[in-house]
Amino acid sequence: MRKQASVESTAEAYLELLAARGVEYFFANAGTDFAPIIEAYAKRSAQGQASPRPMTVPHEVVAVGMGHGYAMVTGRAQAVMVHVIVGTANALAGIMNAARANVPMLMTAGRNPITEAGALGSRDRSIHWAQESFDQAAIVREWVKWDYELRNFAQLETVVDRALAIAHAEPQGPVYLTLPREVLAERQEAFEYADPARAPRPGPLCADADAVAEAARLLAAARHPIVITKALGRDPAAVPALVALAEALALPVFDQSHTYLNFPQDHPLHAGFDSAPGLAEADLILVVESDAPWYPHLLAPHPDAKIIQLGVDPLFARYPIRGFPADVALAGAPRLTLTALAEAASRLADGGVVAERRQHWAREHARRREACAARARAVSADTPIDMAWLSRCIGDLVDDRTILVNEYDFDANQAAFRSPGSYFSSPPSGGLGWGLGAALGAKLAAPDKTVICCVGDGAYIFGAPTAAHFVSRAYDIPALFVVFNNRMWNAVKRAVQTHAHDGWAVKTGTMPLTELDPAPDYELICRASGGHAERVEDPAQLAGALRRALAVVRDEKRQALLNVICKKP
Ligand SMILES: Cc1ncc(C[n+]2csc(CCOP(=O)(O)OP(=O)(O)O)c2C)c(N)n1
C-alpha cells in the first residue's frame, strides 16, 4: 500500500518514515546539525502527528546505551542520533558494544553542512568548518554493518529501509547513517512511501540437515559431552531449545562469561559459570554462541575431544583472530538448529548412559549451588560488605518480573535466574559505560518489569551518571542502581595478579593506576536528580535498604541508588 503524507521538509519526512517503520524512540544528543530535525519535531508535535518519542540524553554513552538496552529486550532497533564527528566519537565504545553484542541499532549523526553558502542549512557557525571530516563514517566503519550518507530526498525511503533491514538481518548489529543539514532542511510538500516497508527482511536459517546429522552422531557417541555457551539468550526463544537438547542427552551446560540468561540456573543440568571444570574430561564440546569458550593460553580441552560450534556465525568472521577449532560448524538461528539437533540426537542416544549422566550432573549441580550459598553465608556478617553477600541479597529479590543489568561485580552464582530475557551482562567488547544507559533502555522496553542495574564504582563513573540520572527523572524511567563500591578497578588489579603473580606489584602490594579512593558520595549524584539514595555499610542493613529502594522504584516510580561500601579484595 502507498501512503501519502504532507510534510514541510526532508527532516519531517524522515520522522514520518521512522514512525511508520515502528521506531519508537529517538535517543538524541543534539548540536547545530539538529536544527531541521528539531523544527520538524516541533511542527509534528503541534499538529499531533506521530514521531518516535524524542529524548534528550545529555551524554552519548547513555544515548547509545539506551538504544542498546531497548533493542536487547525487544529485538527492535531504535534511532540514536548524535552530533556530527564529535558526538560519534563519544558514542564509539557503545557502538563497538552493540556490534560485538549483535544488537541492532539505527545509529545516526548529523553531518556538518557541506555548502559554505547558498542553500537552506548552509554553514552559519564557526564550528561548521572544523567539524567536517574527510570521511565521517570512517570513525565507525569497522564497527557497523553498513554506513551511508543521506544524499537526497528521493532516496529517503530506500536508505532508511535498507538501514533497518541490514541492522535486523543476522548477525544483527548497528548501522550508521549520516544526515547532512542541507538535505534535512530541504523544503518538501509531500512524501509518498510504501506502508508496510517492502525492503527484504530475510527470515531465520537452519543449518544444513547433513551437518546436523553429523553433529547428532558425534553427540550421541560421546561419553562426556558438555555445552559451553555465552550469548544464546540473545534470542529468548532459543533457550527452551537448548533446554530440550540438554534434557534429551543429559548435557551439562556451562555458562562461560555469559552475557544473557542462556539456560535456567535452577535446572539440574546448569553447570555454573566457569567451563574449566568440565573441560578437562570432556570428549565432546558443543560451543553455542560463544566467542571465547575457553582460554587456550591457560587451559585447553583434550586434543581428541570433538568440537561442534553452533551459532548465527560460528566463524565470528568479524573477529580478526579466533582459532577455536570445530569438527562440525552449524550456522543458522540457534533456536532452529538446536531443535533439529535435539530431534536427531535423541533418536541415537543410549538411554542408560544418558540416565547415568543426568544423575551425575544433577548431584554436581546441587553440590555447586550449596557451595555458593555457603560462601555467601560465610561472609554475610563481614564489614565492609562482601560482594558475594551483596549479590546474594540482590539475588534473593529477583523474580520473573525482574530484569538485571550487570556491568561488573554482581555474581550470578548467588542468584537463580530462570526466565529468558531476565539477565544481561556487559557486551563481549567490554566498553565500560554501557550499564546505566542499557538499564534505562531495558526499563523503557519493559515498563512492567523491575530493572535492577548492578555496576562497579568504576563502571558507574564510566556510565556518565549525571546524564543517566537526569534521563531517569526527565522521562520517568525508574530503575534501581546498585553501586558495588570497592573504591578500585579490581579487574585491572586482577589482570596484574594473573600476568605477574609473583611480580613487583604483588610482592610490594602497590598497584598504581587501580585505585578509586577517595570515593565520591555516589548517592548524592542520584539525589541531585530527585532519586532515593542510601549509603550502606552494615551488612545487616542491606536487605532493608534494598527493600526500601525497590519500594521507591515500584510504588513511587522514582529511581533509587544504593552506594554499597564493599570489601577491597
Ligand atoms: C572504556 C573502557 N575503559 C577502560 C576499560 C578497562 N577496564 C576494564 S574493567 C575496569 C574497571 C572496572 O571497575 P569497576 O566497575 O569498579 O569494577 P571492578 O573492576 O572493581 O570489579 C577497567 C578500567 C574498559 N573496559 N572500557
The ligand as a MOL file (V3000), in Angstrom:
LIG
                    3D

  0  0  0     0  0            999 V3000
M  V30 BEGIN CTAB
M  V30 COUNTS 26 27 0 0 0
M  V30 BEGIN ATOM
M  V30 1 C 36.0300 2.3490 28.0730 0
M  V30 2 C 36.8560 1.4260 28.8980 0
M  V30 3 N 37.9630 1.8950 29.5200 0
M  V30 4 C 38.7150 1.0740 30.2770 0
M  V30 5 C 38.4110 -0.2570 30.3940 0
M  V30 6 C 39.3210 -1.1890 31.1930 0
M  V30 7 N 38.6530 -1.7310 32.3750 0 CHG=1
M  V30 8 C 38.0950 -2.9440 32.3900 0
M  V30 9 S 37.4040 -3.3060 33.8390 0
M  V30 10 C 37.8290 -1.8280 34.5020 0
M  V30 11 C 37.4950 -1.4890 35.9040 0
M  V30 12 C 36.0470 -1.6200 36.2560 0
M  V30 13 O 35.9080 -1.1330 37.5470 0
M  V30 14 P 34.6520 -1.4200 38.4510 0
M  V30 15 O 33.4310 -1.1960 37.6560 0
M  V30 16 O 34.8030 -0.6510 39.6900 0
M  V30 17 O 34.6870 -2.9680 38.7630 0
M  V30 18 P 35.8540 -3.7970 39.4850 0
M  V30 19 O 36.9580 -3.8930 38.4920 0
M  V30 20 O 36.2700 -3.0620 40.7020 0
M  V30 21 O 35.2760 -5.1300 39.7710 0
M  V30 22 C 38.5170 -1.0710 33.5800 0
M  V30 23 C 39.0220 0.2910 33.8560 0
M  V30 24 C 37.2550 -0.7120 29.6960 0
M  V30 25 N 36.8750 -1.9850 29.7260 0
M  V30 26 N 36.4970 0.1410 28.9840 0
M  V30 END ATOM
M  V30 BEGIN BOND
M  V30 1 1 1 2
M  V30 2 1 2 3
M  V30 3 2 2 26
M  V30 4 2 3 4
M  V30 5 1 4 5
M  V30 6 1 5 6
M  V30 7 2 5 24
M  V30 8 1 6 7
M  V30 9 2 7 8
M  V30 10 1 7 22
M  V30 11 1 8 9
M  V30 12 1 9 10
M  V30 13 1 10 11
M  V30 14 2 10 22
M  V30 15 1 11 12
M  V30 16 1 12 13
M  V30 17 1 13 14
M  V30 18 2 14 15
M  V30 19 1 14 16
M  V30 20 1 14 17
M  V30 21 1 17 18
M  V30 22 2 18 19
M  V30 23 1 18 20
M  V30 24 1 18 21
M  V30 25 1 22 23
M  V30 26 1 24 25
M  V30 27 1 24 26
M  V30 END BOND
M  V30 END CTAB
M  END
